């Protein structure tokens, strides 16, 4: 499916299911559901999530600033030799990369920064940085479209936010799972448990073709109906309780 369909269907369905579990639908849950609905496609440099996180104009600015970034990494990175030199060399090489490769390289640098700087704030940040690097370098519909990646993402979210309730890690897991479910209806399908060759593939659509767009529209309308039904009922219940309080 295309990125916008993944975003709408993944976010809408995951928040609807989250509400049906009785968990609070918080601002954080909405944000993580939206990100998770697009996260499996981080392995594609032209995906909606990647191009919004690193737009072309920002890439041009980064390319212009790579020498300064390399110098900062070489002299001020809080890691010992040879790792600071390695980071600086990566930054210099990135100046000459094409746009798609530069996006992947930028995510690798972000992942390394999360590993180096983030661990002092929370040990789970190291796992987050590793996942970001692995996900961004993986071939399209590879490891990011497996149950292993889904489990790792939920485990990371649980470690970071589980103490504050289930909303965020549940929303993230649901958003990611809905993305995998959507991709399973395409002709390519997904391989959920490599190295096993078994695929989940219903072959109902081909991405980019008219028949595929028709299936996407149907999925979006189903999502809208589900979302309106779930949250419409909750809104009516809230209004009824508020009315009873005001009139009692």
KEGUNU-52626 format. One record per residue (C-alpha): residue in three letters; z, x, y; residue number from 1. Coordinates in steps of 0.1 Angstrom, whole numbers. Layout:
<nodes>
  resn     zz     xx     yy  resi
   ALA      Z      X      Y   NUM
...
</nodes>
This chain:
<nodes>
  resn     zz     xx     yy  resi
   UNK      0      0      0     1
   UNK     -4     10     36     2
   UNK     25     22     57     3
   UNK     30     -9     78     4
   UNK     30    -32     47     5
   UNK     56     -9     31     6
   UNK     77    -10     63     7
   UNK     76    -48     66     8
   UNK     80    -57     29     9
   UNK    105    -29     21    10
   UNK    128    -36     51    11
   UNK    126    -74     49    12
   UNK    131    -76     11    13
   UNK    159    -50     10    14
   UNK    179    -66     39    15
   UNK    174   -101     23    16
   UNK    187    -88    -11    17
   UNK    215    -69      7    18
   UNK    226   -102     24    19
   UNK    225   -120    -10    20
   UNK    250    -94    -24    21
   UNK    275   -104      3    22
   UNK    275    -69     18    23
   UNK    275    -68     57    24
   UNK    240    -63     72    25
   UNK    250    -37     98    26
   UNK    228    -18    124    27
   UNK    231     12    102    28
   UNK    220     -7     71    29
   UNK    189    -20     90    30
   UNK    180     15    101    31
   UNK    184     31     67    32
   UNK    165      2     50    33
   UNK    136      8     74    34
   UNK    135     45     68    35
   UNK    139     42     31    36
   UNK    111     17     28    37
   UNK     88     45     40    38
   UNK    106     75     26    39
   UNK     87     79     -7    40
   UNK     55     86     13    41
   UNK     71    116     30    42
   UNK     50    136      6    43
   UNK     19    125     25    44
   UNK     13    142     59    45
   UNK     -5    112     73    46
   UNK     20     86     62    47
   UNK     36     62     88    48
   UNK     70     78     86    49
   UNK     57    114     89    50
   UNK     33    107    118    51
   UNK     60     88    137    52
   UNK     86    115    131    53
   UNK     62    143    141    54
   UNK     34    129    163    55
   UNK      4    150    171    56
   UNK     16    157    207    57
   UNK     49    169    194    58
   UNK     32    192    169    59
   UNK     12    208    198    60
   UNK     44    214    217    61
   UNK     59    230    186    62
   UNK     29    252    181    63
   UNK     32    264    217    64
   UNK     69    271    212    65
   UNK     67    288    178    66
   UNK     72    324    192    67
   UNK    103    314    210    68
   UNK    116    296    179    69
   UNK    108    326    158    70
   UNK    128    349    182    71
   UNK    157    325    182    72
   UNK    157    323    144    73
   UNK    155    361    141    74
   UNK    183    370    165    75
   UNK    206    339    166    76
   UNK    203    322    132    77
   UNK    238    322    115    78
   UNK    224    337     83    79
   UNK    222    374     72    80
   UNK    191    395     66    81
   UNK    166    389     51    82
   UNK    169    351     55    83
   UNK    167    351     93    84
   UNK    136    373     92    85
   UNK    121    349     66    86
   UNK    127    319     88    87
   UNK    112    337    118    88
   UNK     81    346     98    89
   UNK     77    310     87    90
   UNK     78    299    123    91
   UNK     51    324    133    92
   UNK     28    315    104    93
   UNK     32    278    114    94
   UNK     15    285    147    95
   UNK    -19    288    129    96
   UNK    -15    260    103    97
   UNK    -37    228    104    98
   UNK    -20    196    115    99
   UNK    -12    183     80   100
   UNK      2    216     68   101
   UNK     21    220    100   102
   UNK     38    187     95   103
   UNK     49    198     60   104
   UNK     61    231     74   105
   UNK     80    214    102   106
   UNK     99    193     76   107
   UNK    106    224     56   108
   UNK    121    241     87   109
   UNK    142    209     94   110
   UNK    154    209     58   111
   UNK    164    246     61   112
   UNK    182    239     94   113
   UNK    201    210     77   114
   UNK    212    233     49   115
   UNK    223    261     72   116
   UNK    239    241    100   117
   UNK    248    209     84   118
   UNK    271    221     56   119
   UNK    299    229     80   120
   UNK    300    192     89   121
   UNK    296    177     54   122
   UNK    288    193     21   123
   UNK    264    165     13   124
   UNK    241    177     41   125
   UNK    230    206     19   126
   UNK    217    181     -7   127
   UNK    200    162     21   128
   UNK    182    194     33   129
   UNK    171    203     -2   130
   UNK    158    168     -8   131
   UNK    139    169     25   132
   UNK    122    202     15   133
   UNK    114    191    -20   134
   UNK    101    157     -9   135
   UNK     79    171     19   136
   UNK     63    197     -4   137
   UNK     57    175    -34   138
   UNK     22    162    -43   139
   UNK     15    126    -32   140
   UNK     30    100    -56   141
   UNK     48    128    -74   142
   UNK     85    133    -75   143
   UNK     92    111    -46   144
   UNK     78     81    -65   145
   UNK    102     85    -95   146
   UNK    135     70   -105   147
   UNK    150    105   -101   148
   UNK    142    105    -64   149
   UNK    156     70    -60   150
   UNK    188     81    -78   151
   UNK    191    112    -56   152
   UNK    186     93    -24   153
   UNK    212     67    -33   154
   UNK    237     94    -44   155
   UNK    232    113    -11   156
   UNK    237     81      9   157
   UNK    268     72    -11   158
   UNK    283    106     -6   159
   UNK    277    104     31   160
   UNK    287     68     38   161
   UNK    303     53      7   162
   UNK    338     56     22   163
   UNK    327     31     49   164
   UNK    315      4     25   165
   UNK    284     -3      4   166
   UNK    260    -15     31   167
   UNK    241     17     39   168
   UNK    237     32      4   169
   UNK    228     -2    -10   170
   UNK    202     -9     18   171
   UNK    188     26     13   172
   UNK    185     22    -24   173
   UNK    169    -12    -21   174
   UNK    144     -1      5   175
   UNK    134     29    -16   176
   UNK    131      7    -48   177
   UNK    110    -19    -31   178
   UNK     86      8    -20   179
   UNK     82     19    -57   180
   UNK     78    -17    -68   181
   UNK     50    -22    -42   182
   UNK     32     10    -54   183
   UNK     34     -2    -90   184
   UNK     10    -31    -82   185
   UNK    -18     -6    -73   186
   UNK    -44      7    -97   187
   UNK    -28     41    -96   188
   UNK      7     29   -102   189
   UNK     37     52   -105   190
   UNK     51     76   -132   191
   UNK     88     68   -128   192
   UNK    102     92   -154   193
   UNK     82    124   -156   194
   UNK     75    144   -177   195
   UNK     70    112   -196   196
   UNK     34    100   -191   197
   UNK     43     63   -191   198
   UNK     33     45   -159   199
   UNK     43     13   -142   200
   UNK      9     -1   -132   201
   UNK     -1    -37   -127   202
   UNK    -35    -28   -111   203
   UNK    -35    -58    -87   204
   UNK    -50    -39    -58   205
   UNK    -67     -8    -45   206
   UNK    -53      6    -12   207
   UNK    -77      4     17   208
   UNK   -101    -22      2   209
   UNK   -103    -58     13   210
   UNK    -87    -70    -20   211
   UNK    -59    -47    -13   212
   UNK    -54    -59     22   213
   UNK    -53    -95      9   214
   UNK    -25    -86    -15   215
   UNK     -6    -69     13   216
   UNK     -9   -100     35   217
   UNK      4   -121      6   218
   UNK     33    -97      1   219
   UNK     41    -98     39   220
   UNK     42   -136     40   221
   UNK     64   -138      9   222
   UNK     87   -113     26   223
   UNK     88   -134     58   224
   UNK     96   -166     39   225
   UNK    124   -148     19   226
   UNK    138   -133     51   227
   UNK    137   -165     70   228
   UNK    153   -184     41   229
   UNK    181   -160     36   230
   UNK    190   -154     72   231
   UNK    182   -189     83   232
   UNK    208   -203     59   233
   UNK    233   -177     71   234
   UNK    226   -186    107   235
   UNK    231   -223    100   236
   UNK    263   -216     82   237
   UNK    275   -195    111   238
   UNK    266   -222    135   239
   UNK    284   -248    115   240
   UNK    316   -227    113   241
   UNK    314   -220    151   242
   UNK    310   -258    157   243
   UNK    340   -266    136   244
   UNK    361   -241    154   245
   UNK    351   -254    188   246
   UNK    357   -291    179   247
   UNK    389   -286    159   248
</nodes>
